Amino acid sequence: MADEADPLSQFDISKEETDKLVSEVIRFVLFKSHQNSGCPIKREDLTQIVTKNYRQRNLATHVINEAKSKLSKVFGYDLKELQRSKPSSTNQTRLPQSQSSVESKSYVLVSQLPIDVFRKHVVEETSSPVTGFTFAVLAIVQLAAGKIPEETLWHHLRRMGLNENDEHNPVFGNNKQALETLVQQRFLQKEKVSGPEGTTLFYDLAERALDPQVSEKVKDYISQVLKNDVSAVEID
């Protein structure tokens, strides 16, 4: 009879083998998150690390949960599952590249460090412009009630000096690709909406932007910008 106190007994696998699988999952998560600029990691990719050599039922779930616990305790990261966004309207077609990234479960790494400690010891100075771009775009979409036509979004970005046809921006390189990266990272999603004047491409806030931790920071960002604008008017 299996030892119910030992979770590994149901899998007929040693602790050493399990620890090795957990380490492989952790290495994969850390590498992929860095390599793909924080884009979501599919659960099926983590599952395949286990199932390529082991067929025990629910072993992959156990290993992923153990990796999640170790990432939190040792590395200070939360391996957070993304919750799929619901369509914001019924008369729409979600683009294939946006849809495919959320058909199955996926995860992102989120730091558990206090924001001041994270900024001081983890964030590289070179990433600051990208973070600023992300918050600026999310703030524009947020102020548009979470959904904005592509042309309107670029209208506001052009006012910030970012032209959609600029492929050699000194900071972002290709501006269109910089925006597309936010889609790949699941801060935004693209949708085609049919209307009387034809089909229009819209950007919606996606799972990561709707997460309370991110949405609150965006609201603070908007408040700070508005406060600075008011101050500038008062000075003038």
Rosetta constraint file for C-alpha pairs under 8 A:
AtomPair CA 2 CA 9 HARMONIC 5.76 0.50
AtomPair CA 2 CA 10 HARMONIC 6.55 0.50
AtomPair CA 3 CA 7 HARMONIC 7.89 0.50
AtomPair CA 3 CA 9 HARMONIC 6.05 0.50
AtomPair CA 4 CA 9 HARMONIC 7.41 0.50
AtomPair CA 7 CA 11 HARMONIC 7.86 0.50
AtomPair CA 8 CA 12 HARMONIC 6.54 0.50
AtomPair CA 8 CA 13 HARMONIC 6.24 0.50
AtomPair CA 8 CA 14 HARMONIC 7.12 0.50
AtomPair CA 8 CA 15 HARMONIC 7.25 0.50
AtomPair CA 9 CA 13 HARMONIC 7.08 0.50
AtomPair CA 11 CA 56 HARMONIC 5.79 0.50
AtomPair CA 11 CA 57 HARMONIC 7.46 0.50
AtomPair CA 11 CA 59 HARMONIC 6.56 0.50
AtomPair CA 13 CA 17 HARMONIC 6.52 0.50
AtomPair CA 13 CA 18 HARMONIC 6.93 0.50
AtomPair CA 14 CA 18 HARMONIC 6.31 0.50
AtomPair CA 15 CA 19 HARMONIC 5.99 0.50
AtomPair CA 16 CA 20 HARMONIC 6.21 0.50
AtomPair CA 17 CA 21 HARMONIC 6.39 0.50
AtomPair CA 18 CA 22 HARMONIC 6.18 0.50
AtomPair CA 18 CA 63 HARMONIC 6.97 0.50
AtomPair CA 19 CA 23 HARMONIC 6.13 0.50
AtomPair CA 20 CA 24 HARMONIC 6.24 0.50
AtomPair CA 21 CA 25 HARMONIC 6.27 0.50
AtomPair CA 21 CA 49 HARMONIC 7.43 0.50
AtomPair CA 21 CA 50 HARMONIC 6.57 0.50
AtomPair CA 21 CA 63 HARMONIC 6.75 0.50
AtomPair CA 22 CA 26 HARMONIC 6.23 0.50
AtomPair CA 22 CA 63 HARMONIC 5.53 0.50
AtomPair CA 22 CA 64 HARMONIC 6.98 0.50
AtomPair CA 22 CA 66 HARMONIC 6.52 0.50
AtomPair CA 22 CA 67 HARMONIC 5.20 0.50
AtomPair CA 23 CA 27 HARMONIC 6.12 0.50
AtomPair CA 23 CA 67 HARMONIC 7.23 0.50
AtomPair CA 24 CA 28 HARMONIC 6.14 0.50
AtomPair CA 24 CA 49 HARMONIC 7.39 0.50
AtomPair CA 25 CA 29 HARMONIC 6.16 0.50
AtomPair CA 25 CA 46 HARMONIC 6.19 0.50
AtomPair CA 25 CA 49 HARMONIC 6.88 0.50
AtomPair CA 25 CA 63 HARMONIC 7.94 0.50
AtomPair CA 25 CA 64 HARMONIC 7.13 0.50
AtomPair CA 25 CA 67 HARMONIC 6.58 0.50
AtomPair CA 26 CA 30 HARMONIC 6.17 0.50
AtomPair CA 26 CA 67 HARMONIC 5.91 0.50
AtomPair CA 26 CA 71 HARMONIC 7.11 0.50
AtomPair CA 27 CA 31 HARMONIC 5.99 0.50
AtomPair CA 28 CA 32 HARMONIC 5.90 0.50
AtomPair CA 28 CA 46 HARMONIC 7.83 0.50
AtomPair CA 29 CA 33 HARMONIC 5.93 0.50
AtomPair CA 29 CA 41 HARMONIC 7.23 0.50
AtomPair CA 30 CA 34 HARMONIC 6.28 0.50
AtomPair CA 31 CA 35 HARMONIC 5.94 0.50
AtomPair CA 32 CA 36 HARMONIC 5.77 0.50
AtomPair CA 32 CA 38 HARMONIC 7.82 0.50
AtomPair CA 32 CA 41 HARMONIC 7.28 0.50
AtomPair CA 33 CA 37 HARMONIC 5.97 0.50
AtomPair CA 33 CA 38 HARMONIC 4.62 0.50
AtomPair CA 33 CA 39 HARMONIC 6.38 0.50
AtomPair CA 33 CA 40 HARMONIC 7.51 0.50
AtomPair CA 33 CA 41 HARMONIC 7.37 0.50
AtomPair CA 33 CA 108 HARMONIC 7.47 0.50
AtomPair CA 33 CA 109 HARMONIC 7.16 0.50
AtomPair CA 34 CA 38 HARMONIC 6.22 0.50
AtomPair CA 37 CA 185 HARMONIC 7.81 0.50
AtomPair CA 38 CA 108 HARMONIC 6.75 0.50
AtomPair CA 38 CA 109 HARMONIC 7.30 0.50
AtomPair CA 38 CA 185 HARMONIC 6.30 0.50
AtomPair CA 39 CA 108 HARMONIC 6.98 0.50
AtomPair CA 39 CA 184 HARMONIC 5.97 0.50
AtomPair CA 39 CA 185 HARMONIC 4.18 0.50
AtomPair CA 39 CA 186 HARMONIC 7.27 0.50
AtomPair CA 40 CA 101 HARMONIC 7.94 0.50
AtomPair CA 40 CA 106 HARMONIC 5.80 0.50
AtomPair CA 40 CA 107 HARMONIC 5.28 0.50
AtomPair CA 40 CA 108 HARMONIC 5.03 0.50
AtomPair CA 40 CA 184 HARMONIC 7.76 0.50
AtomPair CA 40 CA 185 HARMONIC 6.12 0.50
AtomPair CA 40 CA 186 HARMONIC 7.35 0.50
AtomPair CA 41 CA 45 HARMONIC 7.35 0.50
AtomPair CA 41 CA 106 HARMONIC 5.27 0.50
AtomPair CA 41 CA 107 HARMONIC 5.11 0.50
AtomPair CA 41 CA 108 HARMONIC 6.32 0.50
AtomPair CA 42 CA 46 HARMONIC 6.95 0.50
AtomPair CA 42 CA 104 HARMONIC 7.03 0.50
AtomPair CA 42 CA 105 HARMONIC 6.12 0.50
AtomPair CA 42 CA 106 HARMONIC 4.25 0.50
AtomPair CA 42 CA 107 HARMONIC 6.43 0.50
AtomPair CA 43 CA 47 HARMONIC 6.10 0.50
AtomPair CA 43 CA 104 HARMONIC 7.26 0.50
AtomPair CA 43 CA 105 HARMONIC 5.49 0.50
AtomPair CA 43 CA 106 HARMONIC 5.20 0.50
AtomPair CA 43 CA 107 HARMONIC 7.02 0.50
AtomPair CA 44 CA 48 HARMONIC 6.11 0.50
AtomPair CA 44 CA 104 HARMONIC 7.76 0.50
AtomPair CA 44 CA 105 HARMONIC 7.77 0.50
AtomPair CA 45 CA 49 HARMONIC 6.84 0.50
AtomPair CA 46 CA 50 HARMONIC 7.28 0.50
AtomPair CA 46 CA 60 HARMONIC 7.88 0.50
AtomPair CA 46 CA 64 HARMONIC 7.31 0.50
AtomPair CA 47 CA 51 HARMONIC 6.20 0.50
AtomPair CA 47 CA 60 HARMONIC 5.39 0.50
AtomPair CA 47 CA 61 HARMONIC 7.69 0.50
AtomPair CA 47 CA 64 HARMONIC 7.81 0.50
AtomPair CA 48 CA 52 HARMONIC 5.64 0.50
AtomPair CA 49 CA 53 HARMONIC 7.98 0.50
AtomPair CA 50 CA 54 HARMONIC 5.91 0.50
AtomPair CA 50 CA 59 HARMONIC 7.49 0.50
AtomPair CA 50 CA 60 HARMONIC 5.66 0.50
AtomPair CA 50 CA 63 HARMONIC 7.82 0.50
AtomPair CA 51 CA 55 HARMONIC 5.57 0.50
AtomPair CA 51 CA 60 HARMONIC 7.05 0.50
AtomPair CA 55 CA 59 HARMONIC 7.81 0.50
AtomPair CA 58 CA 62 HARMONIC 6.42 0.50
AtomPair CA 59 CA 63 HARMONIC 6.18 0.50
AtomPair CA 60 CA 64 HARMONIC 6.08 0.50
AtomPair CA 61 CA 65 HARMONIC 6.13 0.50
AtomPair CA 62 CA 66 HARMONIC 6.20 0.50
AtomPair CA 63 CA 67 HARMONIC 6.11 0.50
AtomPair CA 64 CA 68 HARMONIC 6.07 0.50
AtomPair CA 65 CA 69 HARMONIC 6.25 0.50
AtomPair CA 66 CA 70 HARMONIC 6.23 0.50
AtomPair CA 67 CA 71 HARMONIC 5.99 0.50
AtomPair CA 68 CA 72 HARMONIC 6.34 0.50
AtomPair CA 68 CA 78 HARMONIC 6.95 0.50
AtomPair CA 68 CA 79 HARMONIC 5.62 0.50
AtomPair CA 69 CA 73 HARMONIC 6.24 0.50
AtomPair CA 70 CA 74 HARMONIC 5.58 0.50
AtomPair CA 70 CA 75 HARMONIC 7.30 0.50
AtomPair CA 71 CA 75 HARMONIC 4.99 0.50
AtomPair CA 71 CA 76 HARMONIC 6.22 0.50
AtomPair CA 71 CA 77 HARMONIC 5.40 0.50
AtomPair CA 71 CA 78 HARMONIC 6.73 0.50
AtomPair CA 71 CA 79 HARMONIC 7.22 0.50
AtomPair CA 72 CA 76 HARMONIC 4.60 0.50
AtomPair CA 72 CA 77 HARMONIC 4.74 0.50
AtomPair CA 72 CA 78 HARMONIC 5.49 0.50
AtomPair CA 72 CA 79 HARMONIC 7.72 0.50
AtomPair CA 72 CA 112 HARMONIC 7.68 0.50
AtomPair CA 73 CA 77 HARMONIC 7.92 0.50
AtomPair CA 76 CA 111 HARMONIC 6.11 0.50
AtomPair CA 76 CA 112 HARMONIC 5.37 0.50
AtomPair CA 76 CA 113 HARMONIC 6.55 0.50
AtomPair CA 77 CA 109 HARMONIC 6.01 0.50
AtomPair CA 77 CA 110 HARMONIC 5.47 0.50
AtomPair CA 77 CA 111 HARMONIC 4.58 0.50
AtomPair CA 77 CA 112 HARMONIC 5.48 0.50
AtomPair CA 78 CA 109 HARMONIC 5.67 0.50
AtomPair CA 78 CA 110 HARMONIC 5.05 0.50
AtomPair CA 78 CA 111 HARMONIC 6.21 0.50
AtomPair CA 78 CA 112 HARMONIC 6.43 0.50
AtomPair CA 79 CA 107 HARMONIC 6.11 0.50
AtomPair CA 79 CA 108 HARMONIC 5.78 0.50
AtomPair CA 79 CA 109 HARMONIC 4.85 0.50
AtomPair CA 79 CA 110 HARMONIC 6.54 0.50
AtomPair CA 80 CA 107 HARMONIC 5.25 0.50
AtomPair CA 80 CA 108 HARMONIC 5.39 0.50
AtomPair CA 80 CA 109 HARMONIC 6.18 0.50
AtomPair CA 80 CA 110 HARMONIC 6.77 0.50
AtomPair CA 81 CA 105 HARMONIC 7.00 0.50
AtomPair CA 81 CA 106 HARMONIC 5.80 0.50
AtomPair CA 81 CA 107 HARMONIC 4.42 0.50
AtomPair CA 81 CA 108 HARMONIC 6.69 0.50
AtomPair CA 82 CA 105 HARMONIC 7.03 0.50
AtomPair CA 82 CA 106 HARMONIC 5.84 0.50
AtomPair CA 82 CA 107 HARMONIC 5.71 0.50
AtomPair CA 82 CA 108 HARMONIC 7.26 0.50
AtomPair CA 82 CA 207 HARMONIC 6.29 0.50
AtomPair CA 82 CA 208 HARMONIC 7.21 0.50
AtomPair CA 83 CA 207 HARMONIC 6.09 0.50
AtomPair CA 84 CA 102 HARMONIC 6.15 0.50
AtomPair CA 84 CA 207 HARMONIC 6.24 0.50
AtomPair CA 85 CA 206 HARMONIC 5.99 0.50
AtomPair CA 85 CA 207 HARMONIC 5.57 0.50
AtomPair CA 88 CA 204 HARMONIC 7.83 0.50
AtomPair CA 91 CA 193 HARMONIC 6.15 0.50
AtomPair CA 91 CA 194 HARMONIC 6.40 0.50
AtomPair CA 92 CA 191 HARMONIC 6.68 0.50
AtomPair CA 92 CA 192 HARMONIC 5.64 0.50
AtomPair CA 92 CA 193 HARMONIC 4.28 0.50
AtomPair CA 92 CA 194 HARMONIC 6.18 0.50
AtomPair CA 93 CA 191 HARMONIC 5.81 0.50
AtomPair CA 93 CA 192 HARMONIC 5.08 0.50
AtomPair CA 93 CA 193 HARMONIC 6.25 0.50
AtomPair CA 94 CA 98 HARMONIC 6.77 0.50
AtomPair CA 94 CA 99 HARMONIC 6.31 0.50
AtomPair CA 94 CA 190 HARMONIC 6.51 0.50
AtomPair CA 94 CA 191 HARMONIC 4.36 0.50
AtomPair CA 94 CA 192 HARMONIC 6.04 0.50
AtomPair CA 95 CA 99 HARMONIC 6.21 0.50
AtomPair CA 95 CA 190 HARMONIC 6.16 0.50
AtomPair CA 95 CA 191 HARMONIC 5.58 0.50
AtomPair CA 95 CA 192 HARMONIC 6.82 0.50
AtomPair CA 96 CA 100 HARMONIC 5.98 0.50
AtomPair CA 97 CA 101 HARMONIC 6.77 0.50
AtomPair CA 98 CA 102 HARMONIC 7.42 0.50
AtomPair CA 98 CA 183 HARMONIC 7.07 0.50
AtomPair CA 98 CA 184 HARMONIC 7.54 0.50
AtomPair CA 98 CA 189 HARMONIC 5.78 0.50
AtomPair CA 98 CA 190 HARMONIC 6.26 0.50
AtomPair CA 99 CA 103 HARMONIC 6.35 0.50
AtomPair CA 100 CA 104 HARMONIC 7.99 0.50
AtomPair CA 101 CA 184 HARMONIC 7.71 0.50
AtomPair CA 102 CA 106 HARMONIC 6.94 0.50
AtomPair CA 111 CA 118 HARMONIC 7.69 0.50
AtomPair CA 113 CA 117 HARMONIC 6.37 0.50
AtomPair CA 113 CA 118 HARMONIC 5.69 0.50
AtomPair CA 114 CA 118 HARMONIC 6.08 0.50
AtomPair CA 115 CA 119 HARMONIC 6.09 0.50
AtomPair CA 116 CA 120 HARMONIC 6.20 0.50
AtomPair CA 117 CA 121 HARMONIC 6.00 0.50
AtomPair CA 117 CA 122 HARMONIC 7.69 0.50
AtomPair CA 118 CA 122 HARMONIC 5.09 0.50
AtomPair CA 118 CA 123 HARMONIC 6.36 0.50
AtomPair CA 119 CA 123 HARMONIC 5.00 0.50
AtomPair CA 123 CA 127 HARMONIC 6.95 0.50
AtomPair CA 123 CA 128 HARMONIC 7.96 0.50
AtomPair CA 124 CA 128 HARMONIC 7.29 0.50
AtomPair CA 127 CA 131 HARMONIC 6.28 0.50
AtomPair CA 128 CA 132 HARMONIC 6.12 0.50
AtomPair CA 129 CA 133 HARMONIC 6.09 0.50
AtomPair CA 129 CA 171 HARMONIC 7.33 0.50
AtomPair CA 130 CA 134 HARMONIC 6.15 0.50
AtomPair CA 130 CA 172 HARMONIC 7.50 0.50
AtomPair CA 131 CA 135 HARMONIC 6.26 0.50
AtomPair CA 132 CA 136 HARMONIC 6.03 0.50
AtomPair CA 133 CA 137 HARMONIC 6.14 0.50
AtomPair CA 134 CA 138 HARMONIC 6.14 0.50
AtomPair CA 134 CA 182 HARMONIC 7.27 0.50
AtomPair CA 135 CA 139 HARMONIC 5.88 0.50
AtomPair CA 135 CA 218 HARMONIC 6.21 0.50
AtomPair CA 135 CA 221 HARMONIC 7.32 0.50
AtomPair CA 136 CA 140 HARMONIC 6.29 0.50
AtomPair CA 137 CA 141 HARMONIC 6.36 0.50
AtomPair CA 137 CA 153 HARMONIC 7.98 0.50
AtomPair CA 137 CA 157 HARMONIC 7.89 0.50
AtomPair CA 138 CA 142 HARMONIC 5.88 0.50
AtomPair CA 138 CA 187 HARMONIC 7.77 0.50
AtomPair CA 138 CA 205 HARMONIC 7.35 0.50
AtomPair CA 138 CA 209 HARMONIC 7.25 0.50
AtomPair CA 138 CA 218 HARMONIC 6.96 0.50
AtomPair CA 139 CA 143 HARMONIC 6.06 0.50
AtomPair CA 139 CA 218 HARMONIC 6.02 0.50
AtomPair CA 139 CA 219 HARMONIC 7.49 0.50
AtomPair CA 139 CA 221 HARMONIC 7.55 0.50
AtomPair CA 139 CA 222 HARMONIC 6.28 0.50
AtomPair CA 140 CA 144 HARMONIC 6.38 0.50
AtomPair CA 140 CA 153 HARMONIC 7.24 0.50
AtomPair CA 140 CA 156 HARMONIC 7.68 0.50
AtomPair CA 141 CA 145 HARMONIC 6.69 0.50
AtomPair CA 141 CA 146 HARMONIC 5.10 0.50
AtomPair CA 141 CA 147 HARMONIC 5.82 0.50
AtomPair CA 141 CA 148 HARMONIC 5.91 0.50
AtomPair CA 141 CA 153 HARMONIC 7.55 0.50
AtomPair CA 141 CA 203 HARMONIC 7.56 0.50
AtomPair CA 141 CA 204 HARMONIC 7.14 0.50
AtomPair CA 141 CA 205 HARMONIC 7.00 0.50
AtomPair CA 142 CA 146 HARMONIC 4.58 0.50
AtomPair CA 142 CA 147 HARMONIC 7.41 0.50
AtomPair CA 142 CA 205 HARMONIC 7.54 0.50
AtomPair CA 144 CA 148 HARMONIC 5.96 0.50
AtomPair CA 146 CA 204 HARMONIC 5.66 0.50
AtomPair CA 146 CA 205 HARMONIC 5.54 0.50
AtomPair CA 147 CA 202 HARMONIC 6.59 0.50
AtomPair CA 147 CA 203 HARMONIC 5.66 0.50
AtomPair CA 147 CA 204 HARMONIC 4.48 0.50
AtomPair CA 147 CA 205 HARMONIC 6.77 0.50
AtomPair CA 148 CA 152 HARMONIC 6.63 0.50
AtomPair CA 148 CA 153 HARMONIC 6.40 0.50
AtomPair CA 148 CA 202 HARMONIC 5.42 0.50
AtomPair CA 148 CA 203 HARMONIC 5.38 0.50
AtomPair CA 148 CA 204 HARMONIC 6.68 0.50
AtomPair CA 149 CA 153 HARMONIC 6.30 0.50
AtomPair CA 149 CA 200 HARMONIC 6.86 0.50
AtomPair CA 149 CA 201 HARMONIC 5.88 0.50
AtomPair CA 149 CA 202 HARMONIC 4.26 0.50
AtomPair CA 149 CA 203 HARMONIC 6.25 0.50
AtomPair CA 150 CA 154 HARMONIC 6.31 0.50
AtomPair CA 150 CA 200 HARMONIC 7.86 0.50
AtomPair CA 150 CA 201 HARMONIC 5.68 0.50
AtomPair CA 150 CA 202 HARMONIC 5.35 0.50
AtomPair CA 150 CA 203 HARMONIC 6.35 0.50
AtomPair CA 151 CA 155 HARMONIC 6.05 0.50
AtomPair CA 152 CA 156 HARMONIC 6.49 0.50
AtomPair CA 153 CA 157 HARMONIC 6.30 0.50
AtomPair CA 154 CA 158 HARMONIC 5.87 0.50
AtomPair CA 154 CA 162 HARMONIC 7.91 0.50
AtomPair CA 154 CA 163 HARMONIC 7.23 0.50
AtomPair CA 154 CA 164 HARMONIC 6.67 0.50
AtomPair CA 155 CA 159 HARMONIC 6.60 0.50
AtomPair CA 156 CA 160 HARMONIC 6.76 0.50
AtomPair CA 157 CA 161 HARMONIC 6.53 0.50
AtomPair CA 157 CA 162 HARMONIC 5.24 0.50
AtomPair CA 157 CA 163 HARMONIC 6.95 0.50
AtomPair CA 158 CA 162 HARMONIC 4.68 0.50
AtomPair CA 158 CA 163 HARMONIC 5.13 0.50
AtomPair CA 158 CA 164 HARMONIC 7.74 0.50
AtomPair CA 162 CA 166 HARMONIC 7.46 0.50
AtomPair CA 162 CA 175 HARMONIC 6.94 0.50
AtomPair CA 163 CA 175 HARMONIC 6.98 0.50
AtomPair CA 164 CA 175 HARMONIC 5.79 0.50
AtomPair CA 164 CA 176 HARMONIC 5.59 0.50
AtomPair CA 165 CA 175 HARMONIC 7.26 0.50
AtomPair CA 165 CA 176 HARMONIC 7.33 0.50
AtomPair CA 166 CA 173 HARMONIC 7.84 0.50
AtomPair CA 166 CA 174 HARMONIC 6.09 0.50
AtomPair CA 166 CA 175 HARMONIC 5.93 0.50
AtomPair CA 166 CA 176 HARMONIC 7.84 0.50
AtomPair CA 167 CA 173 HARMONIC 5.62 0.50
AtomPair CA 167 CA 174 HARMONIC 3.78 0.50
AtomPair CA 167 CA 175 HARMONIC 6.06 0.50
AtomPair CA 167 CA 176 HARMONIC 7.66 0.50
AtomPair CA 168 CA 172 HARMONIC 7.67 0.50
AtomPair CA 168 CA 173 HARMONIC 4.62 0.50
AtomPair CA 168 CA 174 HARMONIC 5.68 0.50
AtomPair CA 168 CA 175 HARMONIC 7.90 0.50
AtomPair CA 169 CA 173 HARMONIC 4.35 0.50
AtomPair CA 169 CA 174 HARMONIC 6.22 0.50
AtomPair CA 169 CA 175 HARMONIC 6.79 0.50
AtomPair CA 172 CA 178 HARMONIC 6.27 0.50
AtomPair CA 173 CA 178 HARMONIC 7.68 0.50
AtomPair CA 174 CA 178 HARMONIC 6.31 0.50
AtomPair CA 175 CA 179 HARMONIC 6.47 0.50
AtomPair CA 176 CA 180 HARMONIC 6.18 0.50
AtomPair CA 177 CA 181 HARMONIC 6.05 0.50
AtomPair CA 178 CA 182 HARMONIC 6.93 0.50
AtomPair CA 179 CA 183 HARMONIC 6.95 0.50
AtomPair CA 180 CA 184 HARMONIC 6.40 0.50
AtomPair CA 181 CA 185 HARMONIC 6.05 0.50
AtomPair CA 182 CA 186 HARMONIC 6.18 0.50
AtomPair CA 182 CA 187 HARMONIC 5.31 0.50
AtomPair CA 182 CA 188 HARMONIC 5.77 0.50
AtomPair CA 183 CA 187 HARMONIC 5.87 0.50
AtomPair CA 183 CA 188 HARMONIC 4.58 0.50
AtomPair CA 183 CA 189 HARMONIC 5.30 0.50
AtomPair CA 183 CA 190 HARMONIC 7.26 0.50
AtomPair CA 184 CA 188 HARMONIC 7.88 0.50
AtomPair CA 185 CA 208 HARMONIC 7.94 0.50
AtomPair CA 186 CA 206 HARMONIC 5.51 0.50
AtomPair CA 186 CA 207 HARMONIC 6.04 0.50
AtomPair CA 186 CA 208 HARMONIC 5.79 0.50
AtomPair CA 186 CA 209 HARMONIC 7.62 0.50
AtomPair CA 187 CA 205 HARMONIC 6.14 0.50
AtomPair CA 187 CA 206 HARMONIC 4.94 0.50
AtomPair CA 187 CA 207 HARMONIC 6.32 0.50
AtomPair CA 187 CA 208 HARMONIC 4.95 0.50
AtomPair CA 187 CA 209 HARMONIC 4.83 0.50
AtomPair CA 188 CA 203 HARMONIC 6.37 0.50
AtomPair CA 188 CA 204 HARMONIC 5.58 0.50
AtomPair CA 188 CA 205 HARMONIC 4.70 0.50
AtomPair CA 188 CA 206 HARMONIC 4.54 0.50
AtomPair CA 188 CA 207 HARMONIC 7.75 0.50
AtomPair CA 188 CA 209 HARMONIC 7.17 0.50
AtomPair CA 189 CA 203 HARMONIC 5.72 0.50
AtomPair CA 189 CA 204 HARMONIC 5.28 0.50
AtomPair CA 189 CA 205 HARMONIC 6.35 0.50
AtomPair CA 189 CA 206 HARMONIC 5.48 0.50
AtomPair CA 190 CA 201 HARMONIC 6.90 0.50
AtomPair CA 190 CA 202 HARMONIC 5.78 0.50
AtomPair CA 190 CA 203 HARMONIC 4.79 0.50
AtomPair CA 190 CA 204 HARMONIC 6.38 0.50
AtomPair CA 191 CA 201 HARMONIC 5.76 0.50
AtomPair CA 191 CA 202 HARMONIC 5.23 0.50
AtomPair CA 191 CA 203 HARMONIC 6.39 0.50
AtomPair CA 191 CA 204 HARMONIC 7.47 0.50
AtomPair CA 192 CA 199 HARMONIC 6.26 0.50
AtomPair CA 192 CA 200 HARMONIC 5.56 0.50
AtomPair CA 192 CA 201 HARMONIC 4.55 0.50
AtomPair CA 192 CA 202 HARMONIC 6.09 0.50
AtomPair CA 193 CA 199 HARMONIC 5.50 0.50
AtomPair CA 193 CA 200 HARMONIC 5.32 0.50
AtomPair CA 193 CA 201 HARMONIC 6.39 0.50
AtomPair CA 193 CA 202 HARMONIC 7.06 0.50
AtomPair CA 194 CA 198 HARMONIC 5.71 0.50
AtomPair CA 194 CA 199 HARMONIC 4.36 0.50
AtomPair CA 194 CA 200 HARMONIC 6.42 0.50
AtomPair CA 195 CA 199 HARMONIC 6.06 0.50
AtomPair CA 195 CA 200 HARMONIC 7.56 0.50
AtomPair CA 205 CA 209 HARMONIC 5.74 0.50
AtomPair CA 205 CA 210 HARMONIC 6.57 0.50
AtomPair CA 206 CA 210 HARMONIC 6.22 0.50
AtomPair CA 207 CA 211 HARMONIC 6.31 0.50
AtomPair CA 208 CA 214 HARMONIC 6.97 0.50
AtomPair CA 209 CA 214 HARMONIC 5.69 0.50
AtomPair CA 209 CA 215 HARMONIC 5.83 0.50
AtomPair CA 210 CA 214 HARMONIC 6.85 0.50
AtomPair CA 210 CA 215 HARMONIC 5.71 0.50
AtomPair CA 211 CA 215 HARMONIC 5.98 0.50
AtomPair CA 212 CA 216 HARMONIC 5.84 0.50
AtomPair CA 213 CA 217 HARMONIC 6.55 0.50
AtomPair CA 214 CA 218 HARMONIC 6.25 0.50
AtomPair CA 215 CA 219 HARMONIC 6.22 0.50
AtomPair CA 216 CA 220 HARMONIC 6.23 0.50
AtomPair CA 217 CA 221 HARMONIC 6.11 0.50
AtomPair CA 218 CA 222 HARMONIC 6.18 0.50
AtomPair CA 219 CA 223 HARMONIC 6.16 0.50
AtomPair CA 220 CA 224 HARMONIC 6.12 0.50
AtomPair CA 221 CA 225 HARMONIC 6.24 0.50
AtomPair CA 222 CA 226 HARMONIC 6.15 0.50
AtomPair CA 223 CA 227 HARMONIC 6.00 0.50
AtomPair CA 224 CA 228 HARMONIC 6.16 0.50
AtomPair CA 225 CA 229 HARMONIC 6.19 0.50
AtomPair CA 226 CA 230 HARMONIC 6.22 0.50
AtomPair CA 227 CA 231 HARMONIC 6.23 0.50
AtomPair CA 228 CA 232 HARMONIC 6.14 0.50
AtomPair CA 229 CA 233 HARMONIC 6.31 0.50
AtomPair CA 230 CA 234 HARMONIC 6.23 0.50
AtomPair CA 231 CA 235 HARMONIC 6.20 0.50
AtomPair CA 232 CA 236 HARMONIC 6.21 0.50
